[in-house]
Amino acid sequence: MTAVLVASATYPYFCFAVEPIATPPMLKGTQGEEPTANAMQMARLLKIVDVMSELKEKAATAESQQANDQLIQILLLRQKLSRAVQYASLELEEALANIDGDIASNSMHLSYFTAKHDRSALLNGMTTFIASGTLGVLDSSLGINQAAPIPNIFGIAGNSVAVGLPLLGLYPPKYKNPDAGQRKGNMLAPIFGRPYSGAGYDPLIWSYLEAVPASSANSSLTDTRREHLLKEWQSYRGLAKGSQNKLFIDQVSGVSSKDSRVSLDILKARSEFLVDLRAVIQQMYKDISDLNSYIMTL
């Protein structure tokens, strides 16, 4: 009986012990591992390649020479690299915040004008139903006592209303542009080469957009990130080529001074372009993370 109790008490322990223990994944940037191509590109944009090489040499010699001045120099180099990574992160946050501000403002206008359009469509449908029904009733009732052409007139009018009002609803409406006359633009303006009076892009962020991705998967590409984004918009967002699309680009960028009204299509396209732009710039986080992981191993 005692043996049975001991076996029962230890059974959960044995069951737990035989379960496989998950091993933590290996950290990125282990000792001796080289940085990724995009991480090195980020280091060149930050102009810290020489600092990284100097730190690597001093860290290697410091293992054999425990001199205080050597350790102080290593700490200063690490601090310099940390400040460079922090600077890149803050400038990236600023660019994303500016884009988010444009997205929020445009989404507010889009929601407001979409609600007005839906209300107009509802009123159009109700007017069509009531008018065509009323005229149809008059046509039928007058046909009992009245001879032609009075009943026919009401019948023709009812059919005309039933066809004409829905056709008017197909015409794309335009609304008063809240930013008309300001020409301040948004974060899309520099991408299209348009003037922009806002905060814009830090030189580091703009250099990142104007650089060709350095990863091995994209080694065959010759387009910069900005050029590749424009080609993506031409292929999948309906962005036309040539000068005939100048007005559309000006309206999307918010720098058009000729048109005081804006359509839902422009607002929708602007939202899509801003989201795509944010996604491209946000990829910079990965390069900064890879660079920081490598610096931590030095």
Backbone hydrogen bonds, N-H to C=O, Kabsch-Sander energy under -0.5 kcal/mol:
donor,donor_aa,acceptor,acceptor_aa,energy
5,L,1,M,-2.0
6,V,2,T,-2.3
7,A,3,A,-2.4
8,S,4,V,-2.3
9,A,5,L,-2.2
10,T,6,V,-1.9
11,Y,7,A,-0.9
14,F,10,T,-1.9
15,C,11,Y,-2.3
16,F,12,P,-2.4
17,A,13,Y,-2.1
18,V,14,F,-1.6
19,E,16,F,-0.7
22,A,20,P,-0.6
33,E,30,T,-2.4
40,M,36,T,-2.2
41,Q,37,A,-1.9
42,M,38,N,-2.1
43,A,39,A,-2.0
44,R,40,M,-2.2
45,L,41,Q,-2.1
46,L,42,M,-2.0
47,K,43,A,-0.6
48,I,43,A,-2.3
52,M,48,I,-2.4
53,S,49,V,-2.2
54,E,50,D,-2.5
55,L,51,V,-2.5
56,K,52,M,-2.3
57,E,53,S,-2.1
58,K,54,E,-2.5
59,A,55,L,-2.6
60,A,56,K,-1.5
61,T,57,E,-2.0
62,A,58,K,-1.9
63,E,59,A,-0.6
64,S,61,T,-0.8
65,Q,61,T,-1.7
66,Q,64,S,-0.6
67,A,65,Q,-1.2
71,L,67,A,-1.9
72,I,68,N,-2.2
73,Q,69,D,-2.0
74,I,70,Q,-1.9
75,L,71,L,-2.3
76,L,72,I,-2.2
77,L,73,Q,-2.3
78,R,74,I,-2.5
79,Q,75,L,-2.2
80,K,76,L,-2.1
81,L,77,L,-2.2
82,S,78,R,-2.5
83,R,79,Q,-2.3
84,A,80,K,-1.7
85,V,81,L,-2.3
86,Q,82,S,-2.4
87,Y,83,R,-2.5
88,A,84,A,-2.1
89,S,85,V,-2.2
90,L,86,Q,-2.5
91,E,87,Y,-2.4
92,L,88,A,-2.1
93,E,89,S,-2.3
94,E,90,L,-2.2
95,A,91,E,-2.2
96,L,92,L,-2.4
97,A,93,E,-2.4
98,N,94,E,-2.2
99,I,95,A,-2.1
100,D,96,L,-2.7
101,G,97,A,-2.1
102,D,98,N,-1.8
103,I,99,I,-2.5
104,A,100,D,-2.7
105,S,101,G,-2.3
106,N,102,D,-2.5
107,S,103,I,-2.6
108,M,104,A,-1.9
109,H,105,S,-1.9
110,L,106,N,-2.7
111,S,107,S,-2.6
112,Y,108,M,-2.1
113,F,109,H,-2.7
114,T,110,L,-2.2
115,A,111,S,-1.9
116,K,112,Y,-1.8
117,H,113,F,-2.2
118,D,114,T,-2.6
119,R,115,A,-2.1
120,S,116,K,-2.3
121,A,117,H,-2.5
122,L,118,D,-2.2
123,L,119,R,-2.6
124,N,120,S,-2.4
125,G,121,A,-2.2
126,M,122,L,-2.4
127,T,123,L,-2.7
128,T,124,N,-2.3
129,F,125,G,-2.3
130,I,126,M,-2.7
131,A,127,T,-2.8
132,S,128,T,-2.3
133,G,129,F,-1.9
134,T,130,I,-2.6
135,L,131,A,-2.5
136,G,132,S,-1.8
137,V,133,G,-2.2
138,L,134,T,-2.4
139,D,135,L,-2.1
140,S,136,G,-2.2
141,S,137,V,-2.9
142,L,138,L,-2.5
143,G,139,D,-1.1
144,I,141,S,-1.2
145,N,141,S,-0.7
146,Q,142,L,-2.9
150,I,147,A,-1.0
153,I,149,P,-2.1
154,F,150,I,-1.7
155,G,151,P,-2.1
156,I,152,N,-2.8
157,A,153,I,-2.4
158,G,154,F,-2.5
159,N,155,G,-2.2
160,S,156,I,-2.3
161,V,157,A,-2.4
162,A,158,G,-2.3
163,V,159,N,-1.5
164,G,160,S,-3.4
165,L,161,V,-1.8
167,L,163,V,-1.1
168,L,164,G,-1.9
169,G,165,L,-1.5
170,L,166,P,-0.7
170,L,167,L,-0.8
171,Y,168,L,-1.1
175,Y,262,V,-3.2
177,N,260,S,-2.7
180,A,177,N,-1.6
182,Q,179,D,-1.6
183,R,179,D,-0.8
185,G,254,G,-1.5
186,N,253,S,-1.3
189,A,186,N,-1.8
192,F,188,L,-1.6
193,G,190,P,-0.8
194,R,189,A,-3.4
197,S,184,K,-1.6
206,W,202,D,-2.6
207,S,203,P,-2.3
208,Y,204,L,-1.8
209,L,205,I,-2.0
210,E,206,W,-2.0
211,A,208,Y,-0.9
218,N,215,S,-0.9
219,S,216,S,-1.2
221,L,218,N,-1.4
225,R,211,A,-1.6
226,R,209,L,-2.3
228,H,224,T,-2.8
229,L,225,R,-1.9
230,L,226,R,-2.2
231,K,227,E,-2.0
232,E,228,H,-2.1
233,W,229,L,-2.1
234,Q,230,L,-1.9
235,S,231,K,-1.7
236,Y,232,E,-2.7
237,R,233,W,-1.7
239,L,233,W,-2.0
240,A,238,G,-0.7
245,N,242,G,-1.1
246,K,243,S,-1.7
249,I,245,N,-2.2
250,D,246,K,-2.5
251,Q,247,L,-2.3
252,V,248,F,-2.6
253,S,249,I,-2.6
254,G,250,D,-0.7
255,V,250,D,-2.4
256,S,250,D,-1.0
260,S,258,K,-0.6
262,V,175,Y,-3.2
264,L,173,P,-0.6
267,L,263,S,-1.7
268,K,264,L,-2.6
269,A,265,D,-2.5
270,R,266,I,-2.5
271,S,267,L,-2.0
272,E,268,K,-2.2
273,F,269,A,-2.6
274,L,270,R,-2.4
275,V,271,S,-2.2
276,D,272,E,-2.2
277,L,273,F,-2.6
278,R,274,L,-2.3
279,A,275,V,-2.0
280,V,276,D,-1.9
281,I,277,L,-2.3
282,Q,278,R,-2.3
283,Q,279,A,-0.8
283,Q,280,V,-0.8
284,M,281,I,-1.8
285,Y,282,Q,-1.8
286,K,283,Q,-0.7
287,D,283,Q,-1.1
288,I,284,M,-2.4
289,S,285,Y,-2.6
290,D,286,K,-2.7
291,L,287,D,-2.3
292,N,288,I,-2.6
293,S,289,S,-2.4
294,Y,290,D,-1.9
295,I,291,L,-2.4
296,M,292,N,-1.9
297,T,293,S,-0.5
297,T,294,Y,-1.1
298,L,294,Y,-0.5
298,L,295,I,-1.2
